[in-house]
Amino acid sequence: MSSDPWGRVDETGTVYVRTADGEKVVGSWQAGSPDEALAYFERKYEGLVVEIGLLEKRVRTTDLSSKDAMAAIDHLREQVDAHHAVGDLDALRARLDKLVELVDKRREERKAQRARQSEEARQAKEALVVEAEELAQSDQWRAAGERLRALVDTWKGLPRLDRKSDDELWHRFSHARSAFSKRRKQHFAQLDAQREDARRVKEQLVAEAEALSGSTDWGPTAARYRDLMAQWKAAGRAQREHEEELWNRFRSAQDVFFAARSSVFAERDAEQAENLKLKEELAGEAEKLLPITDLKAARAAFRAINERWEAIGHVPRDARPKVEGRMHTVERAIQEAEEAEWRRTNPEARARAEGLTGQLQAAVDKLKGQIEQARAQDNTAKAEKLERELEGRQALLDQALKGLQEFGG
């Protein structure tokens, strides 16, 4: 008979293993010596030790699912309980019990993590819904439309919630987009109708202007052209494809009449030359307002200059584009300054920009904390995954901060 601390072989060749519950039959050995029998079953025990060690490592260092881990534990436990190995089987059972506790702990951690992620996604989607509902009331058709499309892309990148919550939030989100689209459609339909009305009015004005172009009744006809011009401005803009054509015909008819009048009244050339000189002086005075430093003062000064400009009569036709272009340059600069001031002082747009920046900053800070925690836990895979996500969030934050600077913040 042969034995070691964990097993023995009796004179019949039966191999036993010692456990806390007493000896258990391992198997029968007839092919060699008792020492060879013990060595064989001890190797099987070492094999179990290796397998349990590998499973412990997988549970601690990989994303092995709880289901797969428990299946592997059960498989190993069956082998241990079968007593087909010689060694400290009770110690292996204890390791498997601890491994079960670790798997349970990891399952609860993952459950808590999924719950946190779900709550974060819910808060993010609720924020998107709130912003979409605010945008639904906006009249900034282009900017609001682009922002709503961006919100849709953001929504698609977020995880799904439970079906009921996700459907409810999506319903609100979709309803806000539909409401905005409906309002925008109504706005442009109304605008199209107004432009069609303007086209019909301007066609009538063009017809009258062309009929008057050959008139030699200089005074009354010139006065009528001024009336037609006032009606033209009051009519509003027609569709783009019609506006330029109608304007060219209207302006050409006026030019024909006034060119004829100028040729008849040659003595007025001197007056127009003097008018040109005065307008050039006014244009120079207006150009001194640039660059715009005091918008209110510049606007008032330009209005006064323009009133004096309007009081001056015609200038030579070939000189008109240049001198009027100088005035238009100053006028455009004032308009651009007004638009910049409006954007800078628009509280609604600023609040949205600040809100988005705050959300992104919080997300970036949270990701940095999670990365540090993952590094501390030697979870390199998770840390690298979070760092890739951080890069995307940081890029969005940088873009949002750049936009916020446009508001002076």
DAUR-V7695 format. One record per residue. N is the residue number from 0. PSI is psi in radians with two decimals (NA if undefined). D_LAST is the distance of its C-alpha to the last C-alpha in Angstrom with 2 decimals. Layout:
BEGIN
n=(N;N)
psi=(PSI;PSI)
d_last=(D_LAST;D_LAST)
END
This chain:
BEGIN
n=(0;1;2;3;4;5;6;7;8;9;10;11;12;13;14;15;16;17;18;19;20;21;22;23;24;25;26;27;28;29;30;31;32;33;34;35;36;37;38;39;40;41;42;43;44;45;46;47;48;49;50;51;52;53;54;55;56;57;58;59;60;61;62;63;64;65;66;67;68;69;70;71;72;73;74;75;76;77;78;79;80;81;82;83;84;85;86;87;88;89;90;91;92;93;94;95;96;97;98;99;100;101;102;103;104;105;106;107;108;109;110;111;112;113;114;115;116;117;118;119;120;121;122;123;124;125;126;127;128;129;130;131;132;133;134;135;136;137;138;139;140;141;142;143;144;145;146;147;148;149;150;151;152;153;154;155;156;157;158;159;160;161;162;163;164;165;166;167;168;169;170;171;172;173;174;175;176;177;178;179;180;181;182;183;184;185;186;187;188;189;190;191;192;193;194;195;196;197;198;199;200;201;202;203;204;205;206;207;208;209;210;211;212;213;214;215;216;217;218;219;220;221;222;223;224;225;226;227;228;229;230;231;232;233;234;235;236;237;238;239;240;241;242;243;244;245;246;247;248;249;250;251;252;253;254;255;256;257;258;259;260;261;262;263;264;265;266;267;268;269;270;271;272;273;274;275;276;277;278;279;280;281;282;283;284;285;286;287;288;289;290;291;292;293;294;295;296;297;298;299;300;301;302;303;304;305;306;307;308;309;310;311;312;313;314;315;316;317;318;319;320;321;322;323;324;325;326;327;328;329;330;331;332;333;334;335;336;337;338;339;340;341;342;343;344;345;346;347;348;349;350;351;352;353;354;355;356;357;358;359;360;361;362;363;364;365;366;367;368;369;370;371;372;373;374;375;376;377;378;379;380;381;382;383;384;385;386;387;388;389;390;391;392;393;394;395;396;397;398;399;400;401;402;403;404;405;406;407;408)
psi=(2.46;2.60;2.85;-3.13;-0.44;-0.09;3.02;2.87;2.16;-3.14;-0.27;-0.07;0.08;2.29;2.33;2.65;2.46;2.29;3.04;-0.44;0.21;-3.06;2.49;2.47;2.24;-0.78;-3.00;2.46;2.08;-0.06;-0.22;-2.75;2.80;-0.64;-0.66;-0.61;-0.85;-0.75;-0.69;-0.86;-0.41;-0.62;-0.66;-0.65;-0.79;-0.61;-0.72;-0.69;-0.78;-0.79;-0.75;-0.69;-0.76;-0.71;-0.70;-0.74;-0.74;-0.75;-0.69;-0.53;-0.10;3.10;0.54;2.24;2.69;-0.68;-0.83;-0.66;-0.79;-0.62;-0.72;-0.69;-0.80;-0.69;-0.77;-0.65;-0.67;-0.70;-0.70;-0.80;-0.35;-0.25;0.72;0.53;2.71;2.08;-3.00;1.40;-0.56;-0.65;-0.66;-0.70;-0.71;-0.71;-0.69;-0.65;-0.74;-0.62;-0.65;-0.75;-0.72;-0.74;-0.74;-0.72;-0.79;-0.65;-0.76;-0.66;-0.76;-0.67;-0.77;-0.67;-0.75;-0.63;-0.73;-0.78;-0.68;-0.72;-0.71;-0.76;-0.69;-0.79;-0.71;-0.75;-0.64;-0.69;-0.71;-0.71;-0.79;-0.79;-0.70;-0.70;-0.58;-0.77;-0.49;-0.40;0.02;2.60;0.06;1.39;-0.81;-0.90;-0.78;-0.68;-0.74;-0.68;-0.69;-0.68;-0.66;-0.65;-0.64;-0.77;-0.70;-0.75;-0.80;-0.47;-0.11;2.63;2.72;2.58;-2.99;2.66;-0.76;-0.86;-0.76;-0.74;-0.69;-0.80;-0.70;-0.64;-0.79;-0.76;-0.84;-0.69;-0.70;-0.76;-0.72;-0.70;-0.73;-0.80;-0.69;-0.79;-0.72;-0.73;-0.75;-0.69;-0.85;-0.49;-0.74;-0.71;-0.71;-0.72;-0.74;-0.70;-0.57;-0.71;-0.73;-0.68;-0.78;-0.75;-0.79;-0.56;-0.68;-0.72;-0.71;-0.76;-0.76;-0.70;-0.72;-0.61;-0.52;-0.19;-0.47;0.09;2.54;0.18;1.36;-0.92;-1.08;-0.64;-0.73;-0.72;-0.69;-0.67;-0.66;-0.68;-0.73;-0.67;-0.72;-0.72;-0.62;-0.83;-0.65;-0.35;-0.33;3.14;2.45;-3.11;2.59;-0.71;-0.31;-0.51;-0.87;-0.75;-0.81;-0.72;-0.74;-0.71;-0.74;-0.83;-0.66;-0.72;-0.77;-0.77;-0.70;-0.81;-0.86;-0.50;-0.72;-0.73;-0.70;-0.67;-0.54;-0.72;1.19;-0.49;-0.27;-0.11;-0.69;-0.68;-0.75;-0.62;-0.69;-0.70;-0.71;-0.73;-0.76;-0.73;-0.60;-0.67;-0.73;-0.69;-0.73;-0.69;-0.69;-0.68;-0.40;-0.25;-0.23;2.52;2.76;2.03;-0.59;1.69;-0.81;-0.82;-0.72;-0.70;-0.76;-0.74;-0.74;-0.66;-0.73;-0.73;-0.72;-0.62;-0.72;-0.65;-0.86;-0.47;-0.28;2.53;-2.85;2.70;2.88;2.42;-0.71;-0.34;-0.25;-0.83;-0.71;-0.86;-0.65;-0.60;-0.62;-0.73;-0.72;-0.60;-0.77;-0.74;-0.75;-0.67;-0.71;-0.75;-0.73;-0.67;-0.67;-0.76;-0.71;-0.71;-0.71;-0.77;-0.68;-0.55;0.14;1.83;-0.59;-0.82;-0.68;-0.76;-0.74;-0.74;-0.73;-0.71;-0.80;-0.73;-0.72;-0.76;-0.77;-0.68;-0.73;-0.72;-0.72;-0.79;-0.73;-0.75;-0.68;-0.72;-0.74;-0.62;-0.77;-0.72;-0.74;-0.70;-0.71;-0.54;0.12;0.46;1.36;-0.72;-0.80;-0.71;-0.77;-0.68;-0.76;-0.61;-0.65;-0.69;-0.65;-0.66;-0.77;-0.81;-0.67;-0.68;-0.75;-0.69;-0.77;-0.72;-0.71;-0.70;-0.68;-0.72;-0.64;-0.54;-0.43;-0.37;0.11;0.17;NA)
d_last=(89.95;86.68;83.59;80.31;77.99;76.45;79.32;82.95;85.45;88.76;92.15;91.65;88.49;86.11;82.76;81.08;77.65;77.20;74.49;73.81;75.80;78.74;79.93;78.91;80.73;78.74;81.29;84.62;85.36;88.61;87.66;87.78;87.95;86.25;83.98;82.84;82.16;79.99;78.16;77.47;75.97;74.05;72.40;71.41;69.89;67.91;66.69;65.37;63.70;61.93;60.83;59.46;57.62;56.01;54.99;53.49;51.39;50.25;49.22;47.21;45.53;45.22;43.98;47.58;47.66;49.33;51.95;52.96;52.97;55.26;57.54;57.92;58.58;61.20;62.85;63.13;64.32;67.08;68.21;68.21;70.06;72.60;73.87;74.58;73.48;74.69;72.16;70.09;69.22;68.12;65.45;64.22;64.11;62.07;59.58;59.34;58.80;55.93;54.53;54.65;52.68;50.06;49.85;49.46;46.70;44.88;45.40;43.79;40.85;40.33;40.72;38.07;35.76;36.35;35.68;32.31;31.41;32.62;30.54;27.39;28.29;29.02;25.67;23.91;26.15;25.69;21.90;22.69;25.18;22.90;20.29;23.27;24.74;21.65;21.59;25.31;24.73;22.33;23.71;21.35;24.30;23.30;19.73;20.94;24.07;22.40;20.17;23.37;25.18;22.57;22.98;26.72;26.45;24.45;27.13;29.90;28.58;28.80;32.19;34.43;34.97;38.34;39.67;39.43;35.79;34.72;36.68;35.30;31.64;32.45;34.28;31.28;29.04;31.70;32.34;28.73;28.90;32.30;31.23;28.44;30.97;33.54;31.33;30.28;33.94;35.05;32.52;33.70;37.28;36.99;35.37;38.27;40.74;39.27;39.39;42.95;43.88;42.32;44.36;47.59;46.98;46.14;49.22;51.31;49.68;50.30;53.91;54.50;52.77;54.99;58.05;57.35;56.73;60.44;60.95;62.45;61.82;59.07;57.84;57.74;56.48;53.60;52.72;52.90;50.57;48.03;48.49;48.10;44.84;43.49;44.58;43.01;39.56;40.03;41.07;37.66;37.18;39.72;39.19;37.91;41.28;43.12;40.86;41.42;45.14;45.69;43.75;45.80;48.99;47.98;46.93;50.03;52.29;50.83;51.14;54.78;55.56;53.79;55.15;58.62;58.07;56.87;59.95;62.18;60.53;60.38;60.36;56.85;55.62;55.50;53.43;50.93;50.78;49.97;47.31;45.77;45.75;44.04;41.39;40.77;40.31;37.84;35.98;35.82;34.59;31.85;30.84;30.29;27.26;25.49;22.92;21.08;19.51;20.32;20.12;22.22;24.84;25.03;25.55;28.27;29.92;30.05;31.52;34.20;34.94;35.23;37.64;39.82;39.52;40.73;43.59;44.90;47.33;47.64;47.31;49.33;48.40;47.86;45.44;43.36;40.93;39.91;39.35;37.65;35.44;34.21;33.25;31.62;29.43;28.09;27.78;25.77;23.35;22.86;22.49;19.84;17.89;18.41;17.20;13.97;13.50;14.47;12.08;9.08;10.70;12.14;11.69;13.77;11.98;8.53;10.71;12.50;9.75;8.67;12.47;13.40;11.18;12.79;16.14;16.07;15.14;18.01;20.26;19.74;20.49;23.48;24.84;24.75;26.75;29.17;29.71;30.60;32.96;34.59;35.12;36.64;39.00;39.90;38.81;37.86;37.92;35.47;33.14;33.21;32.59;29.54;28.24;28.57;26.62;23.92;23.64;22.93;20.36;18.57;18.58;17.05;14.29;13.63;13.64;11.28;8.66;9.47;9.17;5.72;4.96;7.21;5.45;3.87;0.00)
END
